[in-house]
Amino acid sequence: MCDTEVMVVRATADDVSLECGGAVMLALASEKPAGAAAHEAFAQGTLVGKRYTDADERFEFLCTKGGKGSLAIDGVLLVVKQAKALPSSD
């Protein structure tokens, strides 16, 4: 439904549905359905170079091409993974 492309960085063996814009993501070689549009609850967009993860950090995806849809697993939105704070060197 949009131009978002991701690379899997980490995933469990669970059978889940990776979605973007409220629709199941397709393989890279697949054709986009004509007239597809993001569901408004899943239209915050994805940013190239950002890593997206679920709350338990079981899955992690690197956005290689941004788009209008938001990433989700089984209808639950993924969030941008934050950088870990490094300890200060006193």
N, CA, C and O atoms as a CHARMM CRD file, in Angstrom:
* protein
*
  360
    1    1 MET  N      0.79300  -1.18600   0.00000 PROA 1      0.00000
    2    1 MET  CA     0.00000   0.00000   0.00000 PROA 1      0.00000
    3    1 MET  C      0.83900   1.25600   0.00000 PROA 1      0.00000
    4    1 MET  O      0.33100   2.34500  -0.26800 PROA 1      0.00000
    5    2 CYS  N      2.16400   1.11400   0.30800 PROA 2      0.00000
    6    2 CYS  CA     3.06500   2.26000   0.20700 PROA 2      0.00000
    7    2 CYS  C      4.44400   1.75900  -0.22100 PROA 2      0.00000
    8    2 CYS  O      4.60100   0.58200  -0.54500 PROA 2      0.00000
    9    3 ASP  N      5.43100   2.63400  -0.22400 PROA 3      0.00000
   10    3 ASP  CA     6.75800   2.27400  -0.72000 PROA 3      0.00000
   11    3 ASP  C      7.71300   1.75500   0.35000 PROA 3      0.00000
   12    3 ASP  O      8.88200   1.51100   0.05100 PROA 3      0.00000
   13    4 THR  N      7.25800   1.58000   1.56900 PROA 4      0.00000
   14    4 THR  CA     8.12300   1.15200   2.66000 PROA 4      0.00000
   15    4 THR  C      8.76600  -0.20200   2.35700 PROA 4      0.00000
   16    4 THR  O      8.10500  -1.14000   1.91200 PROA 4      0.00000
   17    5 GLU  N     10.07600  -0.27400   2.61200 PROA 5      0.00000
   18    5 GLU  CA    10.82200  -1.52800   2.51200 PROA 5      0.00000
   19    5 GLU  C     11.62100  -1.68700   3.79900 PROA 5      0.00000
   20    5 GLU  O     12.18100  -0.71800   4.31100 PROA 5      0.00000
   21    6 VAL  N     11.67200  -2.91600   4.32400 PROA 6      0.00000
   22    6 VAL  CA    12.40800  -3.18300   5.55600 PROA 6      0.00000
   23    6 VAL  C     13.28000  -4.41800   5.39100 PROA 6      0.00000
   24    6 VAL  O     13.04600  -5.26600   4.53000 PROA 6      0.00000
   25    7 MET  N     14.29600  -4.48800   6.24800 PROA 7      0.00000
   26    7 MET  CA    15.15500  -5.66100   6.33900 PROA 7      0.00000
   27    7 MET  C     14.98300  -6.22000   7.75500 PROA 7      0.00000
   28    7 MET  O     14.99400  -5.46600   8.72800 PROA 7      0.00000
   29    8 VAL  N     14.82800  -7.52300   7.86600 PROA 8      0.00000
   30    8 VAL  CA    14.68200  -8.15800   9.17100 PROA 8      0.00000
   31    8 VAL  C     16.05200  -8.21100   9.84000 PROA 8      0.00000
   32    8 VAL  O     17.01000  -8.74700   9.28200 PROA 8      0.00000
   33    9 VAL  N     16.12700  -7.64700  11.04100 PROA 9      0.00000
   34    9 VAL  CA    17.36400  -7.67000  11.82100 PROA 9      0.00000
   35    9 VAL  C     17.28600  -8.77900  12.86400 PROA 9      0.00000
   36    9 VAL  O     18.25500  -9.50400  13.09100 PROA 9      0.00000
   37   10 ARG  N     16.11200  -8.90200  13.49600 PROA 10     0.00000
   38   10 ARG  CA    15.90600  -9.92900  14.51700 PROA 10     0.00000
   39   10 ARG  C     14.45500 -10.37300  14.46100 PROA 10     0.00000
   40   10 ARG  O     13.55000  -9.55600  14.29300 PROA 10     0.00000
   41   11 ALA  N     14.24000 -11.69000  14.60500 PROA 11     0.00000
   42   11 ALA  CA    12.87400 -12.21000  14.62300 PROA 11     0.00000
   43   11 ALA  C     12.84400 -13.53700  15.36000 PROA 11     0.00000
   44   11 ALA  O     13.79300 -14.31900  15.30100 PROA 11     0.00000
   45   12 THR  N     11.76100 -13.77600  16.04300 PROA 12     0.00000
   46   12 THR  CA    11.56300 -15.06800  16.68800 PROA 12     0.00000
   47   12 THR  C     10.93000 -16.01600  15.67100 PROA 12     0.00000
   48   12 THR  O     10.58200 -15.60600  14.56300 PROA 12     0.00000
   49   13 ALA  N     10.78700 -17.26100  16.04800 PROA 13     0.00000
   50   13 ALA  CA    10.20000 -18.26100  15.15400 PROA 13     0.00000
   51   13 ALA  C      8.67600 -18.22100  15.17500 PROA 13     0.00000
   52   13 ALA  O      8.03000 -19.05000  14.53500 PROA 13     0.00000
   53   14 ASP  N      8.09000 -17.26400  15.90700 PROA 14     0.00000
   54   14 ASP  CA     6.63600 -17.14900  15.98300 PROA 14     0.00000
   55   14 ASP  C      6.05000 -16.84600  14.60900 PROA 14     0.00000
   56   14 ASP  O      6.67500 -16.17600  13.78700 PROA 14     0.00000
   57   15 ASP  N      4.83500 -17.35100  14.37100 PROA 15     0.00000
   58   15 ASP  CA     4.12000 -17.07300  13.12700 PROA 15     0.00000
   59   15 ASP  C      3.30900 -15.80100  13.33400 PROA 15     0.00000
   60   15 ASP  O      2.27200 -15.82100  13.99600 PROA 15     0.00000
   61   16 VAL  N      3.78800 -14.68400  12.76100 PROA 16     0.00000
   62   16 VAL  CA     3.14400 -13.38800  12.92800 PROA 16     0.00000
   63   16 VAL  C      2.90700 -12.74700  11.57400 PROA 16     0.00000
   64   16 VAL  O      3.42400 -13.20200  10.55300 PROA 16     0.00000
   65   17 SER  N      2.11900 -11.68600  11.58400 PROA 17     0.00000
   66   17 SER  CA     1.82500 -10.93500  10.37400 PROA 17     0.00000
   67   17 SER  C      2.51800  -9.57900  10.45100 PROA 17     0.00000
   68   17 SER  O      2.17300  -8.75700  11.30000 PROA 17     0.00000
   69   18 LEU  N      3.49900  -9.33500   9.56800 PROA 18     0.00000
   70   18 LEU  CA     4.15900  -8.03700   9.49000 PROA 18     0.00000
   71   18 LEU  C      3.32400  -7.15600   8.57900 PROA 18     0.00000
   72   18 LEU  O      3.04700  -7.51500   7.43400 PROA 18     0.00000
   73   19 GLU  N      2.92700  -6.00800   9.08900 PROA 19     0.00000
   74   19 GLU  CA     2.01200  -5.13300   8.36000 PROA 19     0.00000
   75   19 GLU  C      2.59500  -3.73000   8.22500 PROA 19     0.00000
   76   19 GLU  O      3.42000  -3.29900   9.03100 PROA 19     0.00000
   77   20 CYS  N      2.14900  -3.03600   7.19200 PROA 20     0.00000
   78   20 CYS  CA     2.51800  -1.64200   6.99100 PROA 20     0.00000
   79   20 CYS  C      1.28100  -0.90900   6.49800 PROA 20     0.00000
   80   20 CYS  O      0.67000  -1.30900   5.50800 PROA 20     0.00000
   81   21 GLY  N      0.91700   0.15400   7.18200 PROA 21     0.00000
   82   21 GLY  CA    -0.26300   0.91600   6.79700 PROA 21     0.00000
   83   21 GLY  C     -1.56200   0.16400   7.00600 PROA 21     0.00000
   84   21 GLY  O     -2.58800   0.51800   6.42600 PROA 21     0.00000
   85   22 GLY  N     -1.52300  -0.88400   7.84200 PROA 22     0.00000
   86   22 GLY  CA    -2.72000  -1.68000   8.10800 PROA 22     0.00000
   87   22 GLY  C     -2.91200  -2.85500   7.16200 PROA 22     0.00000
   88   22 GLY  O     -3.91600  -3.56100   7.25500 PROA 22     0.00000
   89   23 ALA  N     -1.96400  -3.07700   6.24800 PROA 23     0.00000
   90   23 ALA  CA    -2.05000  -4.19500   5.30000 PROA 23     0.00000
   91   23 ALA  C     -0.81600  -5.08600   5.45900 PROA 23     0.00000
   92   23 ALA  O      0.25200  -4.61100   5.84500 PROA 23     0.00000
   93   24 VAL  N     -0.96500  -6.35800   5.16600 PROA 24     0.00000
   94   24 VAL  CA     0.14900  -7.30300   5.25400 PROA 24     0.00000
   95   24 VAL  C      1.21900  -6.90300   4.23800 PROA 24     0.00000
   96   24 VAL  O      0.90600  -6.59600   3.08800 PROA 24     0.00000
   97   25 MET  N      2.48000  -6.90600   4.66800 PROA 25     0.00000
   98   25 MET  CA     3.57200  -6.55900   3.75500 PROA 25     0.00000
   99   25 MET  C      3.78400  -7.68100   2.74300 PROA 25     0.00000
  100   25 MET  O      3.58000  -8.85900   3.03800 PROA 25     0.00000
  101   26 LEU  N      4.19500  -7.28600   1.55400 PROA 26     0.00000
  102   26 LEU  CA     4.43200  -8.21800   0.46100 PROA 26     0.00000
  103   26 LEU  C      5.92200  -8.43200   0.25300 PROA 26     0.00000
  104   26 LEU  O      6.74300  -7.61900   0.68000 PROA 26     0.00000
  105   27 ALA  N      6.26700  -9.53700  -0.41000 PROA 27     0.00000
  106   27 ALA  CA     7.65900  -9.77600  -0.78300 PROA 27     0.00000
  107   27 ALA  C      8.10500  -8.68300  -1.74900 PROA 27     0.00000
  108   27 ALA  O      7.27700  -8.08700  -2.43600 PROA 27     0.00000
  109   28 LEU  N      9.39800  -8.42100  -1.80400 PROA 28     0.00000
  110   28 LEU  CA     9.93700  -7.32700  -2.59900 PROA 28     0.00000
  111   28 LEU  C      9.53800  -7.41600  -4.07100 PROA 28     0.00000
  112   28 LEU  O      9.27800  -6.38800  -4.69600 PROA 28     0.00000
  113   29 ALA  N      9.48300  -8.61000  -4.63100 PROA 29     0.00000
  114   29 ALA  CA     9.17200  -8.77700  -6.05500 PROA 29     0.00000
  115   29 ALA  C      7.67600  -8.69500  -6.36200 PROA 29     0.00000
  116   29 ALA  O      7.29300  -8.69600  -7.53200 PROA 29     0.00000
  117   30 SER  N      6.82900  -8.62600  -5.33900 PROA 30     0.00000
  118   30 SER  CA     5.38100  -8.60800  -5.54600 PROA 30     0.00000
  119   30 SER  C      4.89900  -7.24500  -6.01900 PROA 30     0.00000
  120   30 SER  O      5.51400  -6.22000  -5.72600 PROA 30     0.00000
  121   31 GLU  N      3.80500  -7.24400  -6.74300 PROA 31     0.00000
  122   31 GLU  CA     3.17600  -6.01100  -7.20900 PROA 31     0.00000
  123   31 GLU  C      2.26300  -5.44700  -6.12500 PROA 31     0.00000
  124   31 GLU  O      1.55800  -6.19500  -5.44800 PROA 31     0.00000
  125   32 LYS  N      2.27800  -4.11100  -5.96400 PROA 32     0.00000
  126   32 LYS  CA     1.35600  -3.46500  -5.03000 PROA 32     0.00000
  127   32 LYS  C     -0.04400  -3.49400  -5.62100 PROA 32     0.00000
  128   32 LYS  O     -0.20600  -3.30300  -6.82700 PROA 32     0.00000
  129   33 PRO  N     -1.06000  -3.72900  -4.79500 PROA 33     0.00000
  130   33 PRO  CA    -2.43200  -3.65100  -5.30000 PROA 33     0.00000
  131   33 PRO  C     -2.77800  -2.22300  -5.71400 PROA 33     0.00000
  132   33 PRO  O     -2.39900  -1.26900  -5.03400 PROA 33     0.00000
  133   34 ALA  N     -3.48000  -2.07700  -6.80000 PROA 34     0.00000
  134   34 ALA  CA    -3.86700  -0.75100  -7.28100 PROA 34     0.00000
  135   34 ALA  C     -4.86100  -0.10800  -6.32400 PROA 34     0.00000
  136   34 ALA  O     -5.77000  -0.77000  -5.82300 PROA 34     0.00000
  137   35 GLY  N     -4.68500   1.17500  -6.07500 PROA 35     0.00000
  138   35 GLY  CA    -5.61800   1.92800  -5.24500 PROA 35     0.00000
  139   35 GLY  C     -5.50800   1.68700  -3.75900 PROA 35     0.00000
  140   35 GLY  O     -6.36400   2.15000  -3.00500 PROA 35     0.00000
  141   36 ALA  N     -4.48500   0.97900  -3.30600 PROA 36     0.00000
  142   36 ALA  CA    -4.32600   0.71000  -1.87600 PROA 36     0.00000
  143   36 ALA  C     -3.92600   1.98900  -1.14800 PROA 36     0.00000
  144   36 ALA  O     -3.13900   2.78400  -1.66300 PROA 36     0.00000
  145   37 ALA  N     -4.46600   2.18300   0.04000 PROA 37     0.00000
  146   37 ALA  CA    -4.14300   3.35800   0.85400 PROA 37     0.00000
  147   37 ALA  C     -3.99600   2.93200   2.30500 PROA 37     0.00000
  148   37 ALA  O     -4.60800   1.95700   2.74200 PROA 37     0.00000
  149   38 ALA  N     -3.18200   3.67000   3.04600 PROA 38     0.00000
  150   38 ALA  CA    -2.95100   3.36100   4.46000 PROA 38     0.00000
  151   38 ALA  C     -4.20100   3.63000   5.28300 PROA 38     0.00000
  152   38 ALA  O     -4.90200   4.61800   5.06400 PROA 38     0.00000
  153   39 HSD  N     -4.47300   2.74600   6.22600 PROA 39     0.00000
  154   39 HSD  CA    -5.52300   2.96400   7.20800 PROA 39     0.00000
  155   39 HSD  C     -5.04900   4.11500   8.08700 PROA 39     0.00000
  156   39 HSD  O     -3.87900   4.14500   8.46800 PROA 39     0.00000
  157   40 GLU  N     -5.91900   5.06000   8.41700 PROA 40     0.00000
  158   40 GLU  CA    -5.47900   6.26800   9.13300 PROA 40     0.00000
  159   40 GLU  C     -4.83200   5.97900  10.48700 PROA 40     0.00000
  160   40 GLU  O     -4.01400   6.77800  10.94400 PROA 40     0.00000
  161   41 ALA  N     -5.16400   4.87900  11.13800 PROA 41     0.00000
  162   41 ALA  CA    -4.53300   4.53100  12.41200 PROA 41     0.00000
  163   41 ALA  C     -3.10700   4.02100  12.20900 PROA 41     0.00000
  164   41 ALA  O     -2.33900   3.93100  13.16800 PROA 41     0.00000
  165   42 PHE  N     -2.74800   3.68800  10.96900 PROA 42     0.00000
  166   42 PHE  CA    -1.42900   3.14500  10.65200 PROA 42     0.00000
  167   42 PHE  C     -0.75300   3.98700   9.57700 PROA 42     0.00000
  168   42 PHE  O     -0.09300   3.44100   8.69300 PROA 42     0.00000
  169   43 ALA  N     -0.90800   5.30100   9.63700 PROA 43     0.00000
  170   43 ALA  CA    -0.36800   6.18800   8.60000 PROA 43     0.00000
  171   43 ALA  C      0.59100   7.23700   9.15200 PROA 43     0.00000
  172   43 ALA  O      0.62600   8.36000   8.65000 PROA 43     0.00000
  173   44 GLN  N      1.36900   6.88900  10.17800 PROA 44     0.00000
  174   44 GLN  CA     2.33700   7.84300  10.72100 PROA 44     0.00000
  175   44 GLN  C      3.63000   7.84500   9.91600 PROA 44     0.00000
  176   44 GLN  O      4.44300   8.75600  10.06600 PROA 44     0.00000
  177   45 GLY  N      3.83500   6.85100   9.07200 PROA 45     0.00000
  178   45 GLY  CA     5.00900   6.79500   8.20900 PROA 45     0.00000
  179   45 GLY  C      6.17100   6.04400   8.82100 PROA 45     0.00000
  180   45 GLY  O      6.21400   5.78800  10.02400 PROA 45     0.00000
  181   46 THR  N      7.12100   5.69700   7.95000 PROA 46     0.00000
  182   46 THR  CA     8.36500   5.05100   8.36200 PROA 46     0.00000
  183   46 THR  C      9.51800   5.87400   7.81900 PROA 46     0.00000
  184   46 THR  O      9.40900   6.48300   6.75500 PROA 46     0.00000
  185   47 LEU  N     10.61400   5.89200   8.54500 PROA 47     0.00000
  186   47 LEU  CA    11.77100   6.70600   8.19300 PROA 47     0.00000
  187   47 LEU  C     12.95700   5.81600   7.83300 PROA 47     0.00000
  188   47 LEU  O     13.29600   4.89100   8.57000 PROA 47     0.00000
  189   48 VAL  N     13.57900   6.10300   6.70300 PROA 48     0.00000
  190   48 VAL  CA    14.73000   5.32600   6.25400 PROA 48     0.00000
  191   48 VAL  C     15.85800   5.42300   7.28200 PROA 48     0.00000
  192   48 VAL  O     16.12000   6.49200   7.83400 PROA 48     0.00000
  193   49 GLY  N     16.51700   4.29900   7.52800 PROA 49     0.00000
  194   49 GLY  CA    17.62800   4.24500   8.47700 PROA 49     0.00000
  195   49 GLY  C     17.24100   4.00300   9.91300 PROA 49     0.00000
  196   49 GLY  O     18.11300   3.76100  10.74700 PROA 49     0.00000
  197   50 LYS  N     15.96100   4.06100  10.23200 PROA 50     0.00000
  198   50 LYS  CA    15.50000   3.83400  11.60700 PROA 50     0.00000
  199   50 LYS  C     15.20200   2.35500  11.81800 PROA 50     0.00000
  200   50 LYS  O     14.79200   1.64900  10.89700 PROA 50     0.00000
  201   51 ARG  N     15.41600   1.90200  13.04800 PROA 51     0.00000
  202   51 ARG  CA    15.08800   0.53000  13.42300 PROA 51     0.00000
  203   51 ARG  C     13.77500   0.54600  14.18500 PROA 51     0.00000
  204   51 ARG  O     13.55900   1.38700  15.05800 PROA 51     0.00000
  205   52 TYR  N     12.91000  -0.38300  13.85000 PROA 52     0.00000
  206   52 TYR  CA    11.59100  -0.48500  14.47300 PROA 52     0.00000
  207   52 TYR  C     11.51400  -1.80200  15.22600 PROA 52     0.00000
  208   52 TYR  O     11.98600  -2.83300  14.74700 PROA 52     0.00000
  209   53 THR  N     10.90800  -1.75800  16.41900 PROA 53     0.00000
  210   53 THR  CA    10.83700  -2.94300  17.26500 PROA 53     0.00000
  211   53 THR  C      9.49900  -2.99900  17.98800 PROA 53     0.00000
  212   53 THR  O      8.78100  -2.00300  18.07500 PROA 53     0.00000
  213   54 ASP  N      9.17800  -4.18500  18.50800 PROA 54     0.00000
  214   54 ASP  CA     7.97600  -4.34100  19.32400 PROA 54     0.00000
  215   54 ASP  C      8.34200  -4.07100  20.78200 PROA 54     0.00000
  216   54 ASP  O      9.51900  -3.90000  21.10000 PROA 54     0.00000
  217   55 ALA  N      7.35600  -4.03000  21.66200 PROA 55     0.00000
  218   55 ALA  CA     7.57200  -3.69300  23.07500 PROA 55     0.00000
  219   55 ALA  C      8.52200  -4.66900  23.76900 PROA 55     0.00000
  220   55 ALA  O      9.28300  -4.26500  24.64900 PROA 55     0.00000
  221   56 ASP  N      8.48900  -5.94800  23.38400 PROA 56     0.00000
  222   56 ASP  CA     9.33700  -6.96300  24.01300 PROA 56     0.00000
  223   56 ASP  C     10.67700  -7.13000  23.30400 PROA 56     0.00000
  224   56 ASP  O     11.50200  -7.94400  23.71900 PROA 56     0.00000
  225   57 GLU  N     10.89600  -6.37100  22.24500 PROA 57     0.00000
  226   57 GLU  CA    12.10800  -6.43900  21.42400 PROA 57     0.00000
  227   57 GLU  C     12.38000  -7.85300  20.90100 PROA 57     0.00000
  228   57 GLU  O     13.52800  -8.28700  20.81100 PROA 57     0.00000
  229   58 ARG  N     11.29200  -8.56400  20.55800 PROA 58     0.00000
  230   58 ARG  CA    11.44100  -9.89000  19.94500 PROA 58     0.00000
  231   58 ARG  C     11.71200  -9.75500  18.44900 PROA 58     0.00000
  232   58 ARG  O     12.30600 -10.63800  17.83100 PROA 58     0.00000
  233   59 PHE  N     11.26500  -8.62900  17.87400 PROA 59     0.00000
  234   59 PHE  CA    11.42600  -8.37600  16.44800 PROA 59     0.00000
  235   59 PHE  C     12.09200  -7.02000  16.26100 PROA 59     0.00000
  236   59 PHE  O     11.84900  -6.07800  17.01500 PROA 59     0.00000
  237   60 GLU  N     12.93800  -6.94500  15.24000 PROA 60     0.00000
  238   60 GLU  CA    13.57000  -5.67000  14.91500 PROA 60     0.00000
  239   60 GLU  C     13.71900  -5.59400  13.39600 PROA 60     0.00000
  240   60 GLU  O     14.17100  -6.54300  12.75500 PROA 60     0.00000
  241   61 PHE  N     13.33200  -4.45400  12.83400 PROA 61     0.00000
  242   61 PHE  CA    13.37600  -4.24400  11.39500 PROA 61     0.00000
  243   61 PHE  C     14.09200  -2.93800  11.10400 PROA 61     0.00000
  244   61 PHE  O     13.87800  -1.94200  11.79500 PROA 61     0.00000
  245   62 LEU  N     14.94000  -2.93900  10.08600 PROA 62     0.00000
  246   62 LEU  CA    15.62400  -1.73900   9.63700 PROA 62     0.00000
  247   62 LEU  C     14.89900  -1.23100   8.40100 PROA 62     0.00000
  248   62 LEU  O     14.73600  -1.96700   7.42800 PROA 62     0.00000
  249   63 CYS  N     14.46900   0.01200   8.43400 PROA 63     0.00000
  250   63 CYS  CA    13.76300   0.60400   7.29800 PROA 63     0.00000
  251   63 CYS  C     14.79000   0.98800   6.23200 PROA 63     0.00000
  252   63 CYS  O     15.63700   1.84900   6.46700 PROA 63     0.00000
  253   64 THR  N     14.71600   0.35100   5.06000 PROA 64     0.00000
  254   64 THR  CA    15.65300   0.63000   3.97500 PROA 64     0.00000
  255   64 THR  C     15.06200   1.57700   2.94200 PROA 64     0.00000
  256   64 THR  O     15.78800   2.12400   2.11200 PROA 64     0.00000
  257   65 LYS  N     13.75000   1.77400   2.98800 PROA 65     0.00000
  258   65 LYS  CA    13.07800   2.73400   2.11900 PROA 65     0.00000
  259   65 LYS  C     11.83500   3.21100   2.85700 PROA 65     0.00000
  260   65 LYS  O     10.96600   2.40600   3.19200 PROA 65     0.00000
  261   66 GLY  N     11.74500   4.49900   3.11100 PROA 66     0.00000
  262   66 GLY  CA    10.63200   5.05800   3.87200 PROA 66     0.00000
  263   66 GLY  C      9.33900   5.10600   3.07600 PROA 66     0.00000
  264   66 GLY  O      9.33300   5.00200   1.85000 PROA 66     0.00000
  265   67 GLY  N      8.24900   5.26500   3.80400 PROA 67     0.00000
  266   67 GLY  CA     6.94200   5.34700   3.16600 PROA 67     0.00000
  267   67 GLY  C      5.91100   5.96800   4.08300 PROA 67     0.00000
  268   67 GLY  O      6.24000   6.41100   5.18300 PROA 67     0.00000
  269   68 LYS  N      4.66200   6.00200   3.63700 PROA 68     0.00000
  270   68 LYS  CA     3.57500   6.64500   4.37700 PROA 68     0.00000
  271   68 LYS  C      2.96700   5.76200   5.46200 PROA 68     0.00000
  272   68 LYS  O      2.36300   6.27700   6.40300 PROA 68     0.00000
  273   69 GLY  N      3.11500   4.45000   5.35300 PROA 69     0.00000
  274   69 GLY  CA     2.50400   3.53700   6.31800 PROA 69     0.00000
  275   69 GLY  C      3.37100   3.30900   7.53900 PROA 69     0.00000
  276   69 GLY  O      4.58800   3.49000   7.49000 PROA 69     0.00000
  277   70 SER  N      2.73800   2.90900   8.64200 PROA 70     0.00000
  278   70 SER  CA     3.43300   2.56800   9.88200 PROA 70     0.00000
  279   70 SER  C      3.55000   1.06000   9.98800 PROA 70     0.00000
  280   70 SER  O      2.65000   0.33300   9.57000 PROA 70     0.00000
  281   71 LEU  N      4.65800   0.58400  10.54800 PROA 71     0.00000
  282   71 LEU  CA     4.87700  -0.84900  10.71400 PROA 71     0.00000
  283   71 LEU  C      4.14100  -1.37500  11.93300 PROA 71     0.00000
  284   71 LEU  O      4.03100  -0.69700  12.95400 PROA 71     0.00000
  285   72 ALA  N      3.63600  -2.60400  11.80700 PROA 72     0.00000
  286   72 ALA  CA     2.93100  -3.25300  12.90800 PROA 72     0.00000
  287   72 ALA  C      3.11900  -4.75600  12.79900 PROA 72     0.00000
  288   72 ALA  O      3.38700  -5.28700  11.72100 PROA 72     0.00000
  289   73 ILE  N      2.97500  -5.43000  13.92800 PROA 73     0.00000
  290   73 ILE  CA     2.94300  -6.89400  13.95900 PROA 73     0.00000
  291   73 ILE  C      1.61100  -7.28400  14.56200 PROA 73     0.00000
  292   73 ILE  O      1.28500  -6.90500  15.68700 PROA 73     0.00000
  293   74 ASP  N      0.84900  -8.04600  13.80100 PROA 74     0.00000
  294   74 ASP  CA    -0.48700  -8.49300  14.22600 PROA 74     0.00000
  295   74 ASP  C     -1.34100  -7.32900  14.72200 PROA 74     0.00000
  296   74 ASP  O     -2.06300  -7.46700  15.70900 PROA 74     0.00000
  297   75 GLY  N     -1.26400  -6.18700  14.04700 PROA 75     0.00000
  298   75 GLY  CA    -2.08900  -5.02800  14.37800 PROA 75     0.00000
  299   75 GLY  C     -1.55400  -4.14000  15.48000 PROA 75     0.00000
  300   75 GLY  O     -2.17800  -3.13100  15.81000 PROA 75     0.00000
  301   76 VAL  N     -0.40000  -4.48900  16.06600 PROA 76     0.00000
  302   76 VAL  CA     0.19800  -3.68800  17.14300 PROA 76     0.00000
  303   76 VAL  C      1.35700  -2.88400  16.55000 PROA 76     0.00000
  304   76 VAL  O      2.31600  -3.45300  16.02700 PROA 76     0.00000
  305   77 LEU  N      1.25600  -1.55300  16.63800 PROA 77     0.00000
  306   77 LEU  CA     2.28100  -0.68500  16.06100 PROA 77     0.00000
  307   77 LEU  C      3.66300  -0.93800  16.64700 PROA 77     0.00000
  308   77 LEU  O      3.81100  -1.19700  17.84100 PROA 77     0.00000
  309   78 LEU  N      4.66900  -0.86000  15.78700 PROA 78     0.00000
  310   78 LEU  CA     6.05700  -0.94200  16.23200 PROA 78     0.00000
  311   78 LEU  C      6.55000   0.46800  16.52100 PROA 78     0.00000
  312   78 LEU  O      6.00400   1.44200  16.00300 PROA 78     0.00000
  313   79 VAL  N      7.57500   0.57100  17.34100 PROA 79     0.00000
  314   79 VAL  CA     8.13100   1.87300  17.70500 PROA 79     0.00000
  315   79 VAL  C      9.57100   1.97400  17.21300 PROA 79     0.00000
  316   79 VAL  O     10.23100   0.96400  16.96800 PROA 79     0.00000
  317   80 VAL  N     10.04600   3.20900  17.07300 PROA 80     0.00000
  318   80 VAL  CA    11.43800   3.42300  16.69700 PROA 80     0.00000
  319   80 VAL  C     12.31000   3.00500  17.86700 PROA 80     0.00000
  320   80 VAL  O     12.08200   3.42400  19.00200 PROA 80     0.00000
  321   81 LYS  N     13.30400   2.18300  17.59000 PROA 81     0.00000
  322   81 LYS  CA    14.20600   1.72400  18.64100 PROA 81     0.00000
  323   81 LYS  C     15.13400   2.87000  19.02200 PROA 81     0.00000
  324   81 LYS  O     15.75700   3.49400  18.16300 PROA 81     0.00000
  325   82 GLN  N     15.21400   3.13200  20.30500 PROA 82     0.00000
  326   82 GLN  CA    16.04400   4.21200  20.81500 PROA 82     0.00000
  327   82 GLN  C     17.46200   3.70500  21.06300 PROA 82     0.00000
  328   82 GLN  O     17.66500   2.54700  21.42800 PROA 82     0.00000
  329   83 ALA  N     18.43400   4.58200  20.86100 PROA 83     0.00000
  330   83 ALA  CA    19.83300   4.24400  21.13000 PROA 83     0.00000
  331   83 ALA  C     20.01300   4.05900  22.63200 PROA 83     0.00000
  332   83 ALA  O     19.40800   4.76400  23.43900 PROA 83     0.00000
  333   84 LYS  N     20.85000   3.10400  22.98300 PROA 84     0.00000
  334   84 LYS  CA    21.12400   2.86600  24.40500 PROA 84     0.00000
  335   84 LYS  C     22.10900   3.91800  24.90400 PROA 84     0.00000
  336   84 LYS  O     23.09100   4.24100  24.23500 PROA 84     0.00000
  337   85 ALA  N     21.82900   4.43700  26.07900 PROA 85     0.00000
  338   85 ALA  CA    22.70700   5.43600  26.68300 PROA 85     0.00000
  339   85 ALA  C     24.01200   4.77800  27.13100 PROA 85     0.00000
  340   85 ALA  O     23.99700   3.73600  27.78700 PROA 85     0.00000
  341   86 LEU  N     25.12000   5.38300  26.77800 PROA 86     0.00000
  342   86 LEU  CA    26.41800   4.86200  27.19800 PROA 86     0.00000
  343   86 LEU  C     26.77700   5.45900  28.55200 PROA 86     0.00000
  344   86 LEU  O     26.42600   6.60000  28.85000 PROA 86     0.00000
  345   87 PRO  N     27.48100   4.67700  29.36900 PROA 87     0.00000
  346   87 PRO  CA    27.88200   5.22500  30.67600 PROA 87     0.00000
  347   87 PRO  C     28.91000   6.34900  30.48600 PROA 87     0.00000
  348   87 PRO  O     29.73400   6.32100  29.57200 PROA 87     0.00000
  349   88 SER  N     28.83000   7.31800  31.37000 PROA 88     0.00000
  350   88 SER  CA    29.76900   8.43400  31.28000 PROA 88     0.00000
  351   88 SER  C     31.15700   7.95900  31.72900 PROA 88     0.00000
  352   88 SER  O     31.28300   7.07900  32.58000 PROA 88     0.00000
  353   89 SER  N     32.16100   8.54400  31.15500 PROA 89     0.00000
  354   89 SER  CA    33.54100   8.16700  31.54200 PROA 89     0.00000
  355   89 SER  C     34.12600   9.31500  32.35400 PROA 89     0.00000
  356   89 SER  O     34.61000  10.30200  31.80100 PROA 89     0.00000
  357   90 ASP  N     34.07300   9.17000  33.66500 PROA 90     0.00000
  358   90 ASP  CA    34.58400  10.23100  34.55500 PROA 90     0.00000
  359   90 ASP  C     36.04800  10.07300  34.79200 PROA 90     0.00000
  360   90 ASP  O     36.64600  10.87100  35.51300 PROA 90     0.00000
